[in-house]
Amino acid sequence: MVKPLPRLRLQGFNNLTKALSFNIYDVCYAVSEEQRQRYIEYIDEMFNAERLTQILTEVAHIIGANILNVARQDYDPQGASVTILISEEPVIDRKSAGREIISDAVVAHLDKSHITVHTYPETHPHNGIATFRADIDVATCGVISPLKALNYLIESFDSDIVVMDYRVRGFTRDIKGKKHYIDHRINSIQDFLSKATKQTYEMMDVNVYQENLFHTKMHLKDFDLDTYLFEEKAKNLGFKDRHRIEMQLKREIEELFHGRNLSD
């Protein structure tokens, strides 16, 4: 739960921009070229633009934002993107007799209030490793917080590795003219993770408090080869193949977690 600071009486609109960004990775091993192709097809079907729109729409509901516009696209040969523009309050057409809620008239003015996702499924042509990466950004202006959707997003993608950045930018003024650069208490993104998530993942923080910048990355604690094999079971593989594949997968996970190649 986001813990607010003592309630501020503001001069005007809360101008703080709060941005939560994810890199989410799923890693698996596909033995044959046909399996690698089916993995891409599976991911493209599982996380197509329609499904991603459903996930991001739920994010908007969780954080209490109003959806103004949705743009989505599936790509050939693979991947998808969805962008949703949001506002803190419903947008009213003050010229209409019924004061109807509208969206089109203000889309261009809300470029800092949005939710986006882009997917990047890929397979390695030589070593059998297949990865799925989703980049997610939830940016809000005002009092609504993207941190409320943190656990839902992690659970929606059921990921092996999650890298998260949260930053509060800009300032807002109180009625005395004093600038405030953050309006809630936070020591770490981990403060907002569920107990189940904390029990499932190993975590590491790099926080820059004076910049209101918080970074957390995590990977699954347990490694079960069967959960990483696509359309295959470990018992059907020979000992040497199981060992080789397990080492490849662990190396891939370690490199993605640390953001660098182990051979460098």
C-alpha positions in Angstrom: 0.0 0.0 0.0 1.3 3.5 -0.9 1.6 5.5 2.3 1.0 9.2 1.7 2.8 11.9 3.5 0.6 14.2 5.7 -2.0 15.6 3.4 -0.7 18.5 1.4 -2.9 21.5 0.6 -1.8 22.3 -3.0 -1.7 25.5 -4.9 -3.1 23.8 -7.9 -2.9 20.4 -9.7 -0.5 17.8 -8.4 2.3 18.0 -11.1 4.3 15.0 -9.8 5.0 12.3 -12.5 5.3 8.8 -11.1 6.7 6.2 -13.5 7.0 2.5 -13.0 9.0 0.5 -15.7 9.4 -3.2 -16.0 11.6 -5.6 -18.0 10.0 -9.0 -17.6 11.7 -12.1 -18.9 10.5 -15.7 -19.5 13.2 -18.2 -20.4 12.8 -21.7 -21.8 14.6 -24.3 -23.8 13.2 -25.7 -27.1 15.0 -28.8 -28.3 14.2 -28.8 -32.0 13.8 -26.0 -34.6 10.1 -27.0 -34.9 9.6 -26.6 -31.1 11.3 -23.2 -31.2 8.9 -22.1 -33.9 5.9 -23.4 -31.9 7.3 -21.5 -28.8 7.1 -18.2 -30.8 3.6 -19.0 -32.0 2.6 -19.9 -28.4 3.9 -16.7 -27.0 2.4 -14.6 -29.8 -1.0 -16.2 -29.1 -0.7 -16.0 -25.3 0.3 -12.4 -25.3 -1.3 -10.9 -28.4 -2.5 -7.3 -28.5 -6.0 -8.3 -27.4 -4.7 -10.1 -24.2 -2.3 -7.3 -23.5 -5.1 -4.8 -23.7 -7.1 -6.7 -21.2 -4.1 -6.7 -18.8 -3.4 -3.0 -19.2 -7.1 -2.2 -18.8 -7.1 -4.0 -15.5 -4.0 -2.0 -14.5 -5.9 1.2 -15.2 -8.8 0.0 -13.0 -6.4 -1.0 -10.2 -4.7 2.4 -10.0 -8.0 4.2 -10.4 -7.3 5.9 -13.7 -9.7 6.7 -16.5 -9.0 5.3 -20.0 -9.0 7.9 -22.7 -7.6 6.0 -25.7 -6.3 2.6 -26.7 -3.9 1.9 -29.5 -2.7 -1.7 -30.1 -0.8 -3.6 -32.8 0.3 -7.2 -33.5 3.5 -7.5 -35.5 4.7 -9.8 -38.2 6.6 -12.1 -37.7 6.1 -11.7 -33.9 5.5 -9.3 -31.0 2.8 -6.9 -30.0 2.4 -3.4 -28.6 -0.4 -1.6 -26.7 -0.6 2.0 -25.5 -3.4 3.3 -23.3 -3.7 7.0 -22.5 -5.2 7.7 -19.0 -6.3 10.5 -16.8 -6.8 10.9 -13.1 -10.3 12.3 -13.5 -13.0 11.6 -16.1 -12.9 14.1 -18.9 -16.1 16.1 -19.3 -17.3 17.8 -22.4 -18.4 21.1 -20.8 -20.0 22.3 -24.0 -22.5 19.5 -24.2 -25.9 19.8 -22.5 -25.5 16.4 -20.8 -21.8 17.1 -19.9 -20.8 13.8 -21.4 -17.5 12.1 -20.6 -15.3 12.3 -23.6 -11.7 11.3 -24.5 -10.7 12.3 -28.0 -10.4 16.0 -27.3 -7.7 15.7 -24.8 -5.6 12.7 -25.9 -2.8 15.0 -27.1 -2.6 16.7 -23.8 -2.1 13.6 -21.7 1.2 12.3 -23.1 2.6 11.8 -19.5 -0.3 9.7 -18.3 -0.1 6.4 -20.1 0.4 2.6 -19.8 2.3 0.8 -22.5 3.6 -2.7 -23.2 5.9 -4.0 -25.9 6.7 -7.7 -26.3 9.9 -9.3 -27.8 9.8 -13.1 -28.2 12.9 -14.6 -29.8 14.8 -17.9 -30.1 18.5 -18.6 -30.5 19.1 -20.5 -33.8 22.0 -22.6 -32.4 21.7 -23.3 -28.6 18.0 -23.9 -28.2 17.4 -21.0 -25.7 14.1 -19.2 -26.2 13.2 -15.9 -24.4 10.2 -13.7 -24.1 10.7 -10.1 -22.9 7.9 -7.7 -22.1 8.7 -4.0 -21.5 6.0 -2.3 -19.5 5.6 1.4 -18.5 3.0 2.8 -16.2 3.3 6.6 -15.9 0.8 8.8 -14.0 0.4 12.4 -13.1 -1.2 13.5 -9.8 -2.1 11.4 -6.8 -2.8 8.1 -8.5 0.1 5.7 -8.1 1.4 3.0 -10.5 2.7 1.0 -7.5 -0.8 -0.3 -6.8 -0.6 -2.5 -9.9 2.8 -3.9 -9.1 1.8 -7.3 -7.9 -0.9 -7.8 -10.6 1.6 -7.2 -13.4 4.2 -9.6 -12.0 1.5 -12.3 -11.6 0.1 -11.7 -15.0 3.3 -12.6 -16.8 4.5 -15.4 -14.5 8.1 -14.4 -15.1 11.5 -15.9 -14.3 13.2 -12.5 -14.1 11.8 -9.0 -13.3 13.7 -5.8 -13.4 11.8 -2.7 -12.1 12.5 1.0 -11.9 10.3 3.5 -10.1 10.9 7.2 -10.2 9.1 10.3 -9.1 9.8 13.4 -11.3 9.0 17.0 -11.2 7.5 18.9 -8.3 4.2 20.3 -7.0 3.6 23.4 -4.8 1.7 23.8 -1.6 -0.5 26.8 -0.9 2.5 28.6 0.6 4.5 28.1 -2.6 6.9 25.5 -1.2 7.9 22.8 -3.7 7.4 19.1 -2.9 9.3 16.5 -4.9 7.5 13.4 -3.6 4.1 12.9 -1.9 4.4 9.4 -0.4 6.8 7.4 1.7 9.0 4.8 0.0 12.3 3.1 0.9 12.2 0.4 -1.8 10.0 -1.1 -4.4 10.1 -4.2 -2.3 7.9 -2.4 0.3 5.0 -2.8 -2.2 5.5 -6.5 -3.1 3.2 -9.2 -1.8 4.4 -11.8 0.7 4.0 -14.5 -1.9 6.2 -12.7 -4.4 8.9 -12.1 -1.8 8.9 -15.8 -1.0 9.2 -16.8 -4.6 12.0 -14.5 -5.8 15.5 -13.5 -4.8 15.8 -9.7 -4.9 18.4 -7.0 -5.1 18.1 -3.2 -4.8 20.0 -0.2 -6.1 18.2 2.9 -4.8 19.2 6.6 -5.3 17.1 8.3 -2.6 18.2 11.8 -3.3 16.9 11.4 -6.8 13.7 9.6 -5.9 14.9 6.7 -8.0 14.3 3.1 -6.9 15.5 0.0 -8.7 14.8 -3.6 -7.8 15.5 -6.7 -9.8 14.6 -10.3 -8.9 14.7 -13.9 -10.2 13.0 -17.1 -9.2 14.6 -18.8 -6.2 13.9 -22.4 -7.3 15.1 -24.1 -10.5 13.1 -27.0 -11.9 14.3 -28.1 -15.3 10.8 -29.3 -16.3 9.3 -25.9 -16.0 11.9 -24.5 -18.5 11.5 -27.2 -21.2 9.0 -26.4 -23.9 7.0 -29.5 -25.1 9.6 -31.8 -23.4 10.2 -33.6 -20.1 13.6 -33.9 -18.4 13.1 -37.6 -17.9 13.2 -38.1 -21.7 16.7 -36.6 -22.0 20.0 -38.2 -21.3 22.1 -37.2 -18.3 24.6 -35.2 -20.4 21.8 -33.4 -22.3 20.0 -32.5 -19.1 23.2 -31.2 -17.5 24.1 -29.2 -20.6 20.7 -27.6 -21.0 20.5 -26.8 -17.3 23.8 -25.0 -17.4 22.7 -23.1 -20.5 19.5 -22.0 -18.9 21.2 -20.9 -15.6 23.7 -18.9 -17.5 21.0 -17.2 -19.5 19.1 -16.3 -16.4 22.2 -15.0 -14.6 23.2 -12.8 -17.6 19.7 -11.4 -17.9 19.5 -10.7 -14.2 22.8 -8.9 -14.1 22.4 -7.3 -17.5 25.8 -8.4 -18.9 27.4 -11.3 -20.5 29.4 -13.5 -18.1 32.2 -13.9 -20.6 32.8 -10.1 -20.7 
